Amino acid sequence: MRREPVSTYRLQIRASFDLDAAARRARYLSDLGASWAYLSPLLAATDGSDHGYDVVDTTAIDPARGGAAGLDRFAAAAREAGLGILIDIVPNHMGVSAPRENAWWWDVLRRGAESPHAAAFDVDPRLSGGRVRLPALGGPLDEVLAAGELTLDRTPAEDAPDGLLRYYENVFPLAPGSLDAVEDSDLTDADTIRAVLARQHYELMFWRREAAELNYRRFFAVTSLAGVRIEDPAVFDATHTEILRWTREGLADGLRVDHPDGLADPGAYLDRLAGATGDAYVLVEKILEHGETLPAWWATDGTTGYDALAEIGRVLIDPAGEAGLDALDARLRADSGLPAPLAWHDLIHDTKRMIADTIQVAEIRRLIRLLPDNVREGAEEPVQDALAELLACFPVYRSYLPAGREHLDAAAAESRARRPDLAAAVDALVPLLSDPANEVARRFQQTTGPVMAKGVEDTAFYRHTRLGPLTEVGGDPSQFSLSVAEFHTAQAARLAAWPHAMTTLSTHDTKRGEDVRARLSVLAEMPDRWADQLAAFQRIGSTGHGPFDALLWQAIIGAWPASAERLHAYAEKAAREAAEATGWWDPDADFEKRMHAVIDAATGSGASEVQAFVDEIAAPGWVNSLSQKVLQLAGPGVPDVYQGSELWETSLVDPDNRRPVDFDLRARMLADLDAAPAGQVPPIDETGAAKLLVTSRTLRLRRDRPELFDRYTPMTAVGAAADHLVAADRGGAVVAATRLPVGLAARGGWGDTVLLRRPVPAVDAFTGRRFTAGEIAVADLFAHYPVALLIREDDDR
């Protein structure tokens, strides 16, 4: 029987928190009110992997994560606690950073096309004779050979009967017959090694060549994650044997599909998965651009919720702050000698074009190799230029031809406008790229996503620094805020179209934890005050790059109190991802020294000033936190609670957001809340107990009385401060939340504002207070908390 969750709670399963540790927390998740446990990838991953997305063996659960027996024990504990189970799966790629750990990859390296696993990996046979190019060397091959860094080892092993090639700690298998006629005395000879290398089914190369010369599809630009040809039915069957066992044996009720846009045909994959699982509950990690909708023909229950995150965040941002923050950004750029800020659309065009011209060149050259001779020959350079421009102009992650042809047409029109010199090449490419019968069209669709992800999420988001909460996965920073009416429209549409899609506020991929964003959203209500404070912070420490200073100081105050170690790690990642003043390939030592000095100053001599400003914005930030939490948990869809976020979630970008969670603390706090006398509620303070109360009471109500959440009707408020209220009737439960708390305080509070409702008795799930009037003074409703969840006492509706 098909099951659907009411809510989920995400757990990161790893060696330090394995399935048995998760099993010990099943009762806590149930007590909290979660409907299902939502587990990160479980299949065997690269040794030491914390995230599990680098699967090396699709046929087994990772022993470090608890193995098959561990999943059995977890499932038993979950069922005893009344929990369903959702498990994350990774069909797009496998981990190959340690070749010997991935038996399929290892066998392909050893036997090439004769390997039974050769069809599993998406390697281009047109380049290097199909030999897999491995960017494993620290320098050009001649230099590596001259330095004696490569050695041959003819000692047979079970998985390498013909010996090994060694490069420091890296080992590679030798093809059968590689060392025939090679004397032991020649095993270290450079010419001998060169000759042996020529006999292999792989080609070792300098790692700096990977961006332009790799011949296998990757996950985005991650060379250690090799694309899998899941569109091949035999590959699907081989990679899903263990996954389908989970659904068949009742160990999983649903699946979360990672990065479906990387697949050749996501819709066909989801159809096959639905058929194999008996139409189990399935979510897709699909990033929707602003205004884009999820393909209605896909066999899925919806996305993992980044679109909901953007909607909830923006209704809590003050539109009046946009002009002031724009002015600050322009001043910071001018003071740093930088060009004026670009419009968002132009900025992402340029960052996407940078990605297409650098780390995605290998993918573009693969597209060129698929073009007809008359298009490619004699015009390879303008064709590459035109493909890069089309990728930079493509408006969404990808199309699903024949659907989505309009996105290619839009990209072509913009390409011609930006680069008239490429018009002829674009005109030649569009008919080929629009026909799904062409392999080049199918692969172009697999390439637009990596260019978008790396150019926008991993570059532009670190350059567009006026307000951090706007640059979150799935968000469009050109949309500064949402009005209450626009928010209601979005929620009603969600309920109508995708009622079982996930909603989220924090994930392992978010750039900032939900409560960092909530605190930073306060800055939109006080742009002038923020400008003055940022100037004061810059006197404490500055990188010399004003926009990056803004990003860095926002991270500091948003995550405060945070350790210097955490902030140093964030600063390095943010600066290198931005790729303006420094970068991953060629870091700028002088800039990074100044950058780290800012962190040292902020956590040292400047700590008191940081604390003073945090004290100023913390309380309104907590209001935003509670408001976004109740709007998510009580809103349409299936709300997910990312591990630990039932208390304040002040993480920064990964791996910071995968830090250990103190579940013992949370269990004790929940027990204390449950044991407190009726009507006694915790204050809103740094402990986060108030957030735990709001989270647990909302989750429990949704689980225990789902009939109270079967519609979405905006509620009406009247009075001077009515615009500071977001309220909706969910079908018997009325959710109400405060927005723009700084402005509310400045106007003197709620005043005469009232919430209009039917005069039926209702109880606030958070405080236990009872209301009977048809008009409730909002000041009275929010006497204890800035949020409320009113439950009708009569069951006859």
N, C-alpha and C positions, 0 to 999 in steps of 0.2 A: 504494500500500500504506500503510495507516494506521500511523503511528509514535507511540510514547509515550516521553516522556523518563524517564531514570533520575534525573536531577537537572537543575537549571537555574541559570543565573547571570544576574542582572538587570543590565542596562546602561541608564543614562539617556542617551538619544540627544538631542543638542541642538547648537546651533551651535558651542559650544566643545568638543564631543566628538561629532563627526558619524559617519556610517556608515563613512567611511574610517578614522577613528581607531579605531572599533570593530573594523574588519577587521584592523587591525594588532595587536589584542589577542586575536584568535581562537586563535592558537597558545598563548598564555598560559592561556586558559580551558581548553583541552584538556589542557595540562600540569597544570593544577590538578586536573583530574579531572571537570570539568563535562561533562554529557551534551549539554545544549542551551544556546544563548545565548537570553536572554529580553530582548526589546527593548521599551522604552517606546514610546508612540505615535509613528508616523512620518508620518502625513498632515499636509499643510500646516496650520500653526497660526498664531495671531496673532503678528505680528512681535515677536521678542524673547522669546517664550515659552520658558521653560526646561523645563517639564513636558510640553507637547504635548497636554494634555487639552482645549485650546480650539481644536479643529479648525475651520478656515475653508474648507477645500476638500477634500471627500472623494474627489476624483477624481485627486489627485496626491500624491506623496511630497514633503514639505517640502524645497524647495531648500536651505534653511539646514541641514537635517539630512543632506544628501547627494543628495537627489533619487533618481529611479528608477535612474540609473546607479550611484549610491552603494549602493543595496540590491543591485544585481547584483554589485558588487564584494565587498560584505560576504558575500553568500550564497556566492560562490565561495571566499572565504577560510574561511568556516565549514565548508563541505563538505570542503575540503582538510584541515582540522583535525579532521574527523570529528564535527562538531557539528550537531545539529538546531537549528531556529529557531522560537521562540515569539514572537509579536508582540501587543502590547497594542492593542486597538481600543476606540473610544468611540461606541457607537451611540445613547446617550441624548440627547446635546446637541451644539451647535456654538458656537464662539466668536463673539460679536457686539460685543465691546468697541470694535473699530475697524470700523464697518459697511462701509467701502469695501473692506476686505480679504476680506470674505465675499460673494462675488458673488451667491449665492442670497438672502441677507438684504438686500443692497443693492437687488436687483431687486424684492423684496417691498416694501421701503420706497418704491420709486419707482412701482411699478405696482399695488400692492395685490393684490386678488383676481384681477386679470388676469395676474399673474405666473405662469409655469409652475411656480414654486417655492413658491407660496402654501401648497400642501398639505403642504409639508415641515415647517413650523414649527407648534408647538402653541399657536396663538393663539385666544383666546376670541372668537368673532364676536358674542357677546351684549353685549359691553362696548365702549363707544366706537365703536359701529358697525363693529367689526372693525379699526379703526385701531390699529396697534401703538403701545402706550404706551412711550415711551422716557424713562427717568428720567435725563436728561443735563444738566439745568440746575442751576446752583448756587444758585438762589433761585426764588421764584414767578415765573411768566411776566411778570406786569405789571412787576415790578422789573427783570427782565432786559431787557425791551423799553425801559423808561425809561432804563436805563443804556446803551442802544445796543450791547449785547453780541451781538445777533443781526444778521447782515447777509445780504443776498441777492447772489448772483453769477450773472448770466445768461450768462456765458461758457460755451459748450457744451463738453462733454468727451465722450469715447467712451462712458463709462459713465453720463454725466449730460447727455444732449443738451438737456435743458430747464433746465440750470443747477443751482446748489448753494445750500444754506443753510449758513451758517458760524456756528459758536459757538466762539470761540477756536480751538484746534487741531482741533476736531471739525467734520466736514463730513457733510451729509446730502443725498441727491438730491431734486430737485424733481420733482413729478409732471408728466406731460405737460400743457401748457397753463397751468401755474401762473402764468407771467409774462405771459400774453396781456393786452394793454391796460395793462400796468404800464410807466410811463415810467422811463427811466434815472434821472431825478432823484428818483424815489420809492423807490429800492431801499433806502434807509436809513430811510425813514419808518416809525415804529412802527405806525401804523394799517394801512399797506400790508402790512407784514410779518405783522401779525396776520391780515389777510385771506388772505394767501398760505398761512399755516400752516393755516388752516381747509380749504384745498383738498388737503392732503397725506394720504397713506395712513398717516401716523404722527402721534402727538401728543406733542410735547415737554412734559415736566413736571419739576417740582422733584424732585431725587433723593430727598428725604425722604418723598415720597409713594409710593415704590416698594413698600414693605412691605404697604401696604393696597390699592393701586389698580392694580398691574401687571396686564396681561391676557394674558401669555404664561407658559407653564410654564418654570421654571428648573431648573438643577441645584442642589438644596438652596435656598440663599438667594442664590446668585451670579447677579446680574442680567446679567452679561456672558456667561453660558452659557445659551443659549435651547434649550428642549426640542424634540426632533425627533420627528415622528410615524412612528416606524419600523414601526409596526403596519400602515401602508399599504404593500401590496406594491410599488407603484411607487416609494415613498420608499426602501424596503429595497433595491430593485434599484439605484436611483440612487446611494445612499450606500455600496454595497458593491462597486461595479464594480472598483475598484482592489484592495480587500481580497481579493476572489475571484481576481483575477489572481495574487496572491501564492501562494495555495494551488494554483491550477491550474498555474502555471509552476514550482512547486517552490522558491519563494523563502521560503515559510513552511510549517512542518509542523503548527503549531497556533496557536490564538488565545486570548488572555486578554480576556474581555468585561468592560469597566468598568461598574460600577453598573447591573446588570441590573434591580434593583428599581425604577428610575425608569421602566421601560418599561410600556406598557399591559398587555402579556401576555408576561412573560419566557419562559414555557414555549413559547409559540407562536413567539417569536423564535428560541429555540434550536433548535426543530424546523426552521425555515426555514433557519437557518445550517447545520445538519447536512446538510440536503438539498443546499444549494448548494456545500458544501465536500467532499462525499463522506464525511461523518462524520469530519472531522478532529478531532484532539485539541483540546478546548475546556475552559477553566477559567472560572469566574465569580467576580467580586469580590463575593461575597455575605457579609454579616455575619450570623452565626448567634448568637442570644442563648443564654445558658446553658440547656442542655437541649433546644434546638431542633435539628431535623435538616434537612438539605438535601432539597428535594423530589426524591423518587426517580424521578419521571417526566420530569425535565428531561434533555435531550440534552446532558449535560455530564459531564466526568470528575471534577468536584469543585470545591471552592472554592480561593481563593488562600492559605488557610492561617492566618487569624487565630485560628481555633478551636484549631489545634495550638499556636500561640504561647502561648495562655492555659494550656493543659494543661502544657506543658513548664515554663513559668515558675512555676506554682503548686506543682509537686512540689518545687521548690527553696526554697520559703518556709516558714519555721518557724511552725507553727500556734500555738506557745506565745507568740509575740510579739504576737498580736492584741489581747489585753487591755491590754497596756502601751501599744501605739500608740493604741488607742481612748481610753485615759485621757489620753494626751498631747494628742490632738486636742480632747478635751473641755476640758482646762485652757487650751489656746491660745484656744479660742473664748471661754471665760469671762473670761480676762484681757483680751481685746479687746472685751468688752462685747457679744459676739454670742450669739444663741440657742444652746441646746444642739444638738449635731449631730443631724441627722435620720437615720433609717434609710434605707439606700440606695434602697429602693423609693419612699419618700416624697420623697426628694431629687429623683430623676429625674422623678417626677410633677410637681413644682413647676417644674423647669427646662424640661421639655417643655411645660408649660402656658404658661410665659413665652414660649417660642418661638411657640406657637400664637397667643398674644395680640399678638405683635409682628411678627416678620419673616415669618410665614406667614399673615397675615390675608388677603392677596390670594388665596391658594390656597383658604382656607376660604370666602371670598365667592364664588369660582367654583363651589364645591360648592353653595352656597345657590342660585345662579342655576339650577342643574340640578334643584332640588327641585320637586315638584308645587305648584301654586298654593295648594292647601288646607293644605299644610305650611308653606310659606314666608310667605304673606301674613298680615300682622297679628301675626306672631310671629318676625320676622327676628332680633331681638336674642337671645331665648332659644334660638333654633335655632343661631345662631352660637356662643353660649356652650356649648351641648350638643355641637356638633361639636368645639370646642376641647377639651372635657373628654374626649370619646371618644378624640381623638388623644393626649391626655396619658396616658390610661390604657391605650392599646394596648400589649400586652406584648412584641411582636416588631416587626421592621422593617416587615413587611407580610404580608398573606395573599394567596392565589392562588385566589380563589373559582372553583368552589364549595368547594375545599379551604381550610381555615383559618377556617371560620365560627366555630369555638370561640374564636378570638382576639377576634373582635368581641363575642361573647357575654360573654367575660370583661371586656372593656373596658366594656361596657354595665353589667354588674353592679357594677363598681367605681365607675363614674360615678354610678350611683344611690346607692351607699353614701356617697360623698364629697359629692354634691350632690343631696340628695333633692328640692330645688326644681326640678331639671332632669329628673326622672323621666318626666314626660309627653312632653317634647321628645325624650328618648332613646328612649322607646317608639315614637314616631312615626318616628324615623330608622332604627332597626335593620332593619325589613323592607325598606326601600329600599336600605340600605347592604349588605345581605346577598345581594341578587339580582344576579348578574353581568350580567344583561340590561340593567340600568340603568347609564347613563353615570355617574351620581353614585357608584355603587358602584365602578366601575372607577377613577374618579379619586380616590376616597377611599383606595384601595389605593396610589395613587401619591403620596399626601400623608403617609401614616403614616411612611414612610421618612425624608423630610426633617425631620420633627418629631423623630423618634428620633435621627437623626444630629446635628442641631444642638443638641438638648436634652441628649443624653447625652455623646457624644464631644467635642463642641465647647463644652460648658458645664459639665455636672456633673463631667466628668473633671478640670476645673481647680478645682473646689470641694472635691472629695473628696480631701484631701491627706495622709491618714495614711501612705500608702506608695505612691510613684509607680508601681512596676511593676504594681500592680493595676489602674491606670486606663490600659489599653492597648486599642486597637481590637479589638473582639470579646470583650473581657473583661468579667466581672461582678464588681465590687469587693466585693460581698456574699459572694462565694466567696473566702475569704482564702487557702486553700491546698488542696493535694491530698495525700492519703496515697500511699505507694508503691503500695499495692494499687489505689487508685482510678485512679492514673496508668496502671497496667498494663491495667486494664479499658478505659480510654479508647483506648489504643493498639491493643489487640486489636480493638476495635470499628471503629477507623479502617481497619485492614487488611482486615477483613471487608466493610465497606460501601463504602469509597471508596479502593481501593488506589492509584489513580493521581492522587488529589487532591494539590495542592501543600501543603507545610508551609513555614513561614517563621519567622524570628526578627526580621528588620528589613525594612522596606519604605519607600517614599517617603511613606507615610501614618502610620507609627508615631510615637507621641508622643515616644519616646525610643529611641535605638539600643540594640541588644541588650546591649551591655556596660555601658551606663549602668544598665539595669534589673538586670543581674547584680550590679553593685556595690551598688545601693540595696537589693537583697533582703537583704543582710547586716544591714541595720538591724532586720529582724524578729527576728534572733537576739540583738539587744542593745538592746531598746527603752528601758531605763533609761539606758544610756550615751548613746543618741541624744538622749534628752530633755535630759540635762545639756549635751551638746554644742550642741544647738540653742539652748538658753538662752545659752550663751557666744557663739554666732554672732549672736544677736539683740542682744547688747551691742555687737557690731561694727557691726551695721546692722539696722534693722527698718522695715517699712512701717507698723507700727501695726496690721496685720491678721495675727494670729497664724497662722491656717491658711495664708494665702498665704505668709507667711514660711517655713513648713515646705516648701511646694512650691518656693519660690525657692532655698532653701539646699540642698534635695535636687538641684535641677538643677545648682547650682554644684559640689557635691562629686561628683555623678555624671558630669559631663562634664569634670571637672578633669584636666589643665590645659586650660582653654578661654579664648579671648580675651574681653576685656571687650565687644568688638563683638558677638560671638555671644551672649553672655549678656544683653546689653541687648536684643537683638532677641527672644530667647526671653521675657524678662520682660514686654515690652510685649504680645506676642501672648498669653501665658498670662493676664495680668491682664485684658486686654480680652475674651478669650473667657469667662473666669469671670463677667464682667458683675456683679460684686458691688461693688467699690470704684471701678471705672472701666469704660469700655466703648468700643466702636468708634465709635458715633455721637456720643457726648458724653464725651470723655475728661476725667477729673478731673486737672487739672494738678498739684495739690498732692500727691495720692497718687502719681502717676507720678514726680514729683520725688523723693519718698522712696524709691520703688522703684528708680529708677536710682542713687540714692545707695548703696543696699545693694550693687549690683553694683560700683560704684566702690570701696567699702570692701573688699569681698571680694577684688578683684583688685589692691588697693593695700595699705593698711596692714594688712589682715587676711589677706593671702595666706599668711603663714607659718603661721597657725593653721589655715587651710583645708588647707594642704599636710600639716600634722601629722595631721589627722584622716583625710585621704585615705590617707596612709601606713598608718594603722591598719586601714583596711577594704579596701585595694587587693588584698592577697594573697587573702583569702577571696572577694573579688569575682572574681578571676581563676579561682578554683576553680569558682565558679558559671558563669562564662563558658564554660570548657571543658566542663563537664558539660552545659549546655544545648545547646552546639554538637554534641557527639557524640550526644546523645539525639535531636536533630533530624536530623542527617545520616544516622545509622544507623537511624532509626526508620521506621515505616510511612509510605507516601506518597512524594511526589516533593519532596525538599528543595530549596529555593531559597537561594542565597547572594546577598544584596543586595550590590551593587557595593562593593568595598573591605572588606567585613565578614569577610574571611578573616584580617584583622588586627583589633585592638581597634576596635570601632565605638562611638564615644562621641558620636554626633550627638544633637542635640535635634530638636524638631519642625521640619517643613518651613518654610522652604527650607534649613535647616541641614543636613538629611540629603541634600541634593543637591549638596553641595560637591564640587569636583574630587577625583578619586582618583589617587593616585600609583601608576600601574601599573608604571612602571619599577622603583620600589622593590620592589614585590611580586614582580616577575619575578626580580629579582636575589636576593631572599631565598629564593625557591623553588628557584632554581638552586643556591644555597649549601646548602640542606637536602638536595637530591638528590645533591650532590657529597660530603657529609660521610661519613666512615667508618661502617660498620655499627655500630649501637649507640650512636652519638654523637648526642645529641638536645639541642636548645637549652633553656636554663632558662626558667622561666615569669617573664617580666619585662615591662617597659614596651614592649619592641620588638614584642611580639605574635608572635614567631617560633614559639612553642609552639602558638598557635592556628592558624597557617598550616600547621604540621605535621599537627595533628589534622584540619584541614579537607581538606587535599590527600590524605592517606592514606585517609580515610574515603570521599571522593568517588571516588578511583581504584578502591578495592575494590568499591564498589557498581557502578561502570561495568564493571569487568573481570570480576567474579565475581558477577553478579546472583543466581545460584542460592543464594548464602549468605544471602539476605535475603528468603526467600519465606514465612516464617511469623513468629509472635510468641509466644514462650513465656517467661513470667516465670521468672527464676532465683531460687534460694533461697540466702539467707545466714543463718548462725547465729553467735551471739556477742553480746557486750555492745553492740557498735556496729552491729548488722545494719541498724537503721533508717536509717543514714546511707548505705546503698548502694542504688542503682537498677541492676538488671541484667536483661537479657533475651537469650534465644537467638533470633536472627533467622533461623535456619535453617542454622546452621553458623558464623555469626559471632556471637560473644557481645559485646554492648556493656555496659560497666560504668561507672558514674559516681558521684561523691561528691555528697552533699547535706548541707546544714547544717554547713559546715566550722568555724564558730566553736564550735558545740556539740561537734563532734568533737574539736577541740583541747582544749576545756575538760575533756572526760572522759579526756584523755590519749592520744588516738589510737585506732587500730583494735583494739588489744589482741588478744584471741583470736579475733576475727571471721574467719570463713572463707566463701568462696564455694564452694558445692557444684556439681559438674559431673561429667559423664562423664569417666573417665580416658583421654582420647585426647590425643595431642600437639597443642598449639596454640601459635601465635606471636602476640605482641602487635604489631599493625600499626604502633604508634607507636614502640615502643622496640626491637623486634626480639627481645625476650626470649622464651625458650621455657619452656612449662609443660607438665608431663605428669601431675601428680597430679590425683586426683579432687577433692581439697579444696585450694583455694589460699588461703593466708593473704592477706587483703585488704591488710594492711600491705606484704606483698611484691609483690602485684600492682600497688599504687600507689606503689612505691618511687620512681619518677621523676615520674610525672604522676598527678593525681587521677582520671584516666579511662583506660580501656583498651578495645581492640577485639581480641578473641582470634579468630584464624582457625584453623579446624581444618586440620591437615596432611593428613589422609586425605580423599580425595575420594569414597569409597564410604560413603554415609550410609544 
